[in-house]
Amino acid sequence: MLNRLLLLCLLALVACTEESGMEDKPDVQRPEIVLRSTTPVAKEGIICETTESKVITVSTGSDILLDLEFLDDEELSQYKIDIHNNFDCHSHGRAAPWQLLEIRDIEGTQVIINEVLSVPTDALAGNYHLQILCLDKAGNEAEPVIYSMTLENAIDSITPQFTLTEPSDGGISVAKGSEVRFKGEVTDNHSLDAGKIEIHYTDPDGTEYFPLQEFFPEGQGEEALFDLIFKVPVFAMSGKHEFSIKVYDRYNNFVEKIIDIEFT
């Protein structure tokens, strides 16, 4: 009889231990984000000279519709929508009047959300990132959903034009420590006020440098002259360097010219 009682106590102890272990097991499974559809529909596009499969093209003053589903094995906590500019591929960017950071609490194991995101009428044209994130109650983070967006300004989608008079052509050679003059004229269909010109170059090893940037002054009008001096560093690598001259209008539409300059 005593042996039987001992056996029953041992079995009960094992059962309690197993049940306690199951209760104490930590939640390590990540939640899941499903972007079921977007309006406008995401399509293949070119972003930063790279083909991407999920690019949303939208105009200022319109809406972006997101049909979202969030899933978790135990309990959801919150989701976040983050929109920020990707001008010039996250380098030498220009401050944009539109960015969005929206955080909302959710609960349960399955939540369906229809988000309507309004694009301001004064948002600058260019590339943006749309990021969707999610946490569960245990702090596990879902694999983020990231889309690129191309924003067109409804007021002006026409790029400016410019003529580069100096150097008149690529293929020139300059000595290290000397100067290169970039001179020309810009025209646009709207005022160039708050637009800019920037020059960057890539050396033979593929390293990019950003030496020159100049904003057009307030009240500039539809035409502008530029005259920028670049001094070739004495420590620069010898060989062919690819120069990019970009001109932006006030709505961030831009035009680019590429020339090669040999450093000797």
Beta strands, then each sheet from edge to edge (+ up, - down):
strand 1: 32-39
strand 2: 43-47
strand 3: 50-59
strand 4: 63-71
strand 5: 76-85
strand 6: 100-105
strand 7: 110-118
strand 8: 126-136
strand 9: 145-152
strand 10: 161-166
strand 11: 172-174
strand 12: 179-187
strand 13: 196-202
strand 14: 208-215
strand 15: 223-231
strand 16: 239-248
strand 17: 254-263
sheet 1: 1+ 4- 7+
sheet 2: 2+ 3- 9- 8+ 5- 6+
sheet 3: 10+ 12- 15+
sheet 4: 11+ 17+ 16- 13+ 14-
end
